[in-house]
Amino acid sequence: MFKRIYSLIVCILIAAGMLAACSEAETGIQTSETEAVVTESAKILPDLPATDFNGEECRILVPEPGGGDWEDWGSRDMIAEEQTGETINDAVYSRNLHVEDTYKVQIKGIMQSGLAAATSRMVLAGTDDYHIVTDYIKSMISSITSGYLANLNTVEHMDLSQPWYDQQCVTENSIMGKTYFITGDMILIDDDATAALLFNKKLLADYNLANPYDYVHKNEWTYENFASMWLDVGSDINGDGKIDVDDQFGLIWQNDATIAFFHALGARIATLDAEGVPEYTLGSEASLNAFEAIAKYLYNTDLVINCHDYSSTYTNIYHMLQDPIFTENRALFNWVRMRVVENYRNMEADFGIIPMPKLDAGQESYYHTVNSNTCNTIEIPNSAGIDPGFSGFIIEAMSAESTYTLKEAYYEINLGTKITRDEESKEMLDIIFSTRVYDTGEIYNWGGVSDAVRNIMQQKRDTFASLVSQYEKSVAKNLEKFVSNWEELE
């Protein structure tokens, strides 16, 4: 009874926080009361039978934070032992309590490193160590290709067409009718790992530049207009005759931004055909256009700083280099994954959130990479020791409830009111999160091709045509093997 009452109180607090945020004019976010409070009758409920699991434990394996550059990329969406007053923690706590109370199940998050190795050990031993795994995309590729994960399309109680799953992830990673991982409202790191741009409003005013939001509203937020805004912003502000980390830049970014710009400009390493078979598209006109555009502006070290160029000097390039440069008003634009935006909650100067630019106005959509290194996913181990239907039931229940707890807390309260500084940023968030990209070729990296794409841009080389030619045969061979192996998976 205490848990039921407590869970209700947490939900009320979350809703109250949203209503309070609506009345704060300085945020620029206007959310109606009907939008803020979701009644039980208005909720989309999962199609699950009334079930009493009699206290059965559901063990969920989650990644722990790493050191240095990885300290922000641990899981914060599964484990919440108590209410702390922190928005995300309390939403997780409320979500977990609701599912536990409704289905008489115990949710236990287990945090550790090396999730792929732990999954393989469990599957090979046929044990029941974990019912659900939330490994990073890049880390779990071996788990998929080795047959260690269940095909979610065949799991009882899971309906991947439901809105609490990221439909773009489902579409772009359902290869030949098989889906081994998903993202969605149950987790946050897929949102955290989504690419975006920030712009410094003080520098915008200092240089009398056009408002980027106006470009978006007129469908003119193109790569050329984006670059034109910062071509005169780079400056040797300390007067030592060279451009280094103490100076001012038009754009600050990291190695991971290379793929993000590649995707934003309409390119893909691979796409899926009508039957869900991967097709290699690196040699397409769209890819070559994206390569040329990137080389045209982003290689200019007098205007652009890549934080990874200084990774041997700074143990954490985000907190020790990227964050200070932006908060000290020494970069007009800042390429980020959304998790980083929270670092600027107390920034003195105002900033705005803006989509990644299109190649040109004719591009049909914006595109925002979900970073495969830092995004974790939802998976079910293919182990004889567990019932995948039980895992699927809990995933469906947690995902559905997360839409009205965790997602609301993250998107509406945490980003939408606590962090963003203007009304337009909320509109930009809608664009960013609705246009996400999961590039099959980048994820599976056949023959090392996605690594090569990153490296050539990080090394500031423009030999793109030779790169495409160099990898054509090796990718074809590896892709043929990949498809053949995929056909053999359950």
N, C-alpha and C positions, 0 to 999 in steps of 0.2 A: 504494500500500500504506500509506504514511504517513497519507493521508487516511482510509482505512478504519479504521485503528487509532485515529486521533485521534477520529473520530466515535464509535467504541465507548466510548472513555474518557469523552467528554463525556456520553453517555447514562448511563454508570455513575455519573458524578458527580451527575447530576440525580436519578437514582433513590436514590443514597446520601443526598443532601440531603433527600429526602422521608422516607426511613426515619429519619434523625436527627431530623427535625422531629417525627415521631410519638412519639419518646421524651421530648420536652420537655413535661413536664406543665404548665408555666406557660402554654403556648399554649392549652391547653384543647381542642386539636384531636386527635382520636383517629382515625388512619388505619391500617388493618390492612396487614400486609406484602403480602398478596395484592392489595390495592387500590393500593399504592404502586408495585409492580414489575410492569410489563406485559411478559410474555414475548412473543417473536416469534410463537409459535404462537397466543397469545390475541388478537393484534391483528386488527382488521378491515382487510383489505387492499383496495386499490382494484382494480377489475376492469380492469386494463390489461395489454396484451400485453408480453412481454419485448422491449424495444426498446433499440437502441444508436444514439443520435443523433450519434455520432462527434464529440463536442465542440461541437456546435452551441450557439450562445449564445441564451439566452432573456432578453430585456431587459424589465424590469419598472419601470414609471414610478411613483414614490412621491412623496408630498408632503413638502416640507421644512418644518421648524418656522418659524412666523412670529415676529413680535416682540410684546412686550407680553403681552396676554391669550392670545396664540396660541402661546407658547413651549413649552407642554406637548403640543401637538397635531400634532407631526410624526410621520412613520412611524418605528417602531422594530422592525418585524416582518419586514423583507425583507433588510436589509443588516447583515452581521456579518463583518468582514474577518478577525478572529482571536478566539481565546478571551481573555476579560478577567476571568473570575470573576464577572461580573454575570449573574444568573440568566436574564434575558430574552435578552440578547445571546448567551449560550452555547447556549441552546435554538435560536435562529435559526440559529446557526452549525452546530449538529448536524443540524438539519432540512435545511438547504441541502446540506450535504456528503452526506447520505444520498441525496437525490434526484440530485445530480450523479453520485455514484458508481454508483448503481443503473442510471441511464439514460444515462450518459455524455453529460451535458449541462452547460453552464455557465450558472449563474444570475447575472445581473448586475442589481442594483438601481440605478436612476438617480433621484437625488433632485433635484427642482426645484419651483418654484412654477408656477402657471398650467397645471394639467394638462388642463383642458378645452380651452384654446386650443391646446396642444400636440397633443392628440388630433385636433382638427378639421383642423389643418394637415397632419398625417400622412395622415388619411383622404382629404382632398381631393387630396393629391399622390399617393396610392396607394403610399406608401413603407412600409418595414418598421422604422421607428424603434423601436417598442415592440410587444412581443407581448401584454403585459398592462398594464392601467392600474388604479391603486388611488386613484381620485379621491374627494373628499368627496361625500356624497349631494347636497347643495344645489348644489355646483359643477358636477355632471355632468348636471343635468337637460337643459340645452341639447344635450349630446352625445347623449342618448337621443332627444329629439324631432326632432333634425336627421338622425337615421339614422346617426350616427357609431359606434354600438356594435352588436355582434353579439347576436342573440337566443340566449341561452345554452341554451335548450331544444333548439336544433337543432345544438349544437356536439358534434362527435364526441369521445368519451371522457369527457364530463362527465355524471355522474348526480346531478342535484340532489336526489334523494331520500335521498342518503347522509347519515349523521349528522354528518359534518364540515362540512356547510353548515347555517346557521341556518334551520331549517324555517319559523319564523315569518316571516322575511324572504322566503323563497321563496313562502309562501302569500299574504302581504299585498301582494307586489309583482309577482306574475305576473298582469299585466293582459291579459285576453282571450287567454290562452295564450302570452303573450310575456314573457320575463324578461330584462332587460338588465343587472341587477346583482345580486350576492349578497353576503352576509357569511358568516363562518364561521371555522373554526379556523386558517386560513392567515394571518389578520390579527388584530390586537389592538384596533384603535381602535374596532371595533364594541362590544367589551367595555368599553373605556375610556369610551366615550360613553354608556353605559347609566346611567340615573338611579337614585338611591338617597338614603337619608337616613342621617346619622350622628347619634348622641346622645352627649352628654358625661356620663360616669358620675359625675363629681364633683358636677356641678350636680344630677344626678338624686338623689344622696344628700343634698346640702345642702337640697333642697326636699322631701325625704321623698316622692318620687314613685314611682308604680307602675313596675315594669319593663316596658318596651315589648315585650320578648320574650313575656311572659305574655299580653299582648293578642293577639299573633300566634297563640300556641298555642291560645287559646280562640276564635279567629276573631272577635276584638273589636278588631282594629287598624283602627278606622274613623277617618274624618276628624274627627268630633266628639271622640273619645277622644284623638286626636293633638293637637288644638287645646287641649283642656282641660288638657293637661300643661304648656303653656307660657304660659297666660293670666296667671299671677302671677309670671313669671320676668323680664319686662322691668323694668329699673331704671336710674335716673339715678345710677350709682355714683360719678361724679365730682362730683355735687352742684352742677352749674352751672345747674340749673333747666330743662334741655332734654335731649332724647334725641338723641344723635349717635353718631359712630363710636367714641367713647371709653367708651360705656356698655355695658349688658348687655341681651341680647335672648333672646326665646323661640326665634326662628328666624332664620337667616341664609340668604339665597338670592340668585339672579341672575335676569336677564330670561328665560333659557332655562328656568327652573323653571316659568314660567307654562303652557307647553304640557305639561310633565311632570305637573303637578297636574291639568290638564284631562284628560289620558289616564288618570291614576291613578284618577280618580273615575268612570271608565266612559264617557267621551265620546270621540267621533271627529269630525273634520271630514268624512271620507268613509270608506266601506267598499266592499268589492267584493261584487257579487251572485253568484249561482251560476255565471254565465257569465264571471265575472271583470271585469264592467263596473263602473266606479266609480259609486257613488251618494252624493250630497251629503247629509250627515246633521247639519249644524251646527244645524238648527232642531229637532232631536229633543228629547224630554223629558230624555234623559240629558245632552245638552249644556247645556241650560238649568239643570238641577240642579247640574251641575259649576260653571257660571259663578256661580251664586248662592252656592254653598259657598265658592268662592275669595274672593268679595267679602266674605263674612261675617267672615273672620278675617285673610286675608293682606294686606289693605290697611292694617292698623293699624300705623302707623310707630312707635308707642310700644313695640311688641312684636316687630315684624318689620323687618329691615333688608335692602333690596335693594342689593347691592353696585354694580349698574349706575347707581344714583342718584348715585354718587360717581365715575363713570368719568372725569369731567373733571378730577378731583383726583389720581387714582391711575392711573399708566400700566399697571399690572398689578393689577387688582382682586383676583385670586386670591391672589397671594403677598404683596401689600402690605396687604390689607384682610380678605379672608375667612379666610385661614389664621391670622393673628394673633388675630382675634376668637375663633376656635374654640379654638386652642391655649392662649390665655390664660384659658380657662374663662369666656368672656363670651357664649356662645350655647349653649342647651340642645340645639337641633337645627340641623343643617347640611345643606342640600340640596346634593348633589354629583353629578357624573358620576364613575364609578368611578376614572378616572385620578387624580382629586384625592386619593383615599384614601391613595395612596402618599406624599403630602406630610406625612402625620401619623405616619409610621413612628417618629419620635423624640419624639412628643408625651408629656409627662410624665403627664398625667392619662389614665386609660383612656377609651376610647370604644367604642361598639358600632355595628354596621351593621344597619339595619332597612329593610324594604320601604317603598315609598310606601303611604300608607293607602288603604283602600277607602272608597267613599262611605258604605256601610253594610254590615252583616253579610250581607245578601242578595246582594251583588255576587259573582258566581261566581268571580272571580279577581282577583289583584293584577295591575297593569299598570305596565310600566316603559318609558318612552320611550327609544329609541335616538336621540340627538340628531343631527338631520340636518345641522347645521352642522359638527360635529366628527367624525362617523363617516365613515371612508372605506370603500370597497367594492371588489369584484373585478369587473373588466370586461374585455372583449376588443374592441379597436378593429375596426371594420368596414372594414378597408383591404384593397385588392386586393394589397398588398405582402406580406401575411402569410397563413400557413395557420392558420385558427382551430382546426383539429384539433390542431396542435402546441401552441398556447396552452392549449387545453382539457386536453390530456394533462398538461402541467406543472402546471396548476391542480389537477387531480384528485390528482396524485402529491404535491404540496406540502401540499394540504389534508389528505389522509389521514395523512401522516406528522406533520403539525402536531398532530394529536389526541394523539399520544403524546410529543411534545416540547414545542412552544410552548404548547399549551393547558395541559398539566400544569404547566409551569414557571410560567405566569401564574396559574393558578387555584389549584393545590394548594400551590405553594411561595411564590410572591410574595404573593398575597392571603391564602391559607389558613393560612400559618404565620408568615411574616415580618411581616405587617402587622396581621392581625386579633388581637384580644386575648382572645377567649373562644370556647368551643365553639359557642355559639349563632350567632355571626356566620357560621360556615361554613354552617349550615342556612339562614340568611337569604340568603346568596349563591346557594344553590341555587334559592330562590324567585325572587330578582331576575332571574337569568339565564335562567330558564325561562319568564318571563312578559313578554317584551319586545314592544314595539309599534313598528310601522312604518306610520304613518298616511298613506295615499296622498294624502289631501286636504292634509295639512300639507306633505308633500314636494313636490307639484306646484304648490301655491299658486295655483290657478286664480283669475284676476282679483285677485290679491293678498290672498285671503281669510285665509290662515294668518298673514300679516304683520299683518292687521287684528286677528285674535284675540290675537296677542301684544301689540300696541300698546294695545288697550283695557284689558288687565290690567296692563300696565306703567304706564299712565297712571292706574291705580286708579279707573277708571270702571265704573259698573254698568249702563250702557245696552246690555245684551246683546240684548234683544229687537229694538231698533232696528238693531243691528249685523246680526243675522240677516236682517232685512227688507231692509236696505240692499244686502246682497250677493247676495240670492237671484237676481235677474235676471242680474247680471253673471257669477256663477258658472255659472248654467245655460248661458249663451251660450258661455263659455270652455270649459266641460266638454264641450259638444256638439262644439266645434271640436277639442278634445283627442282625443276618441274617434274622430272622423273621421280625424284625422291618424294616430292609433295604428294604425288598420286598414290604412293604407298602408305602415307600416313593415315591413321584412323580418322 
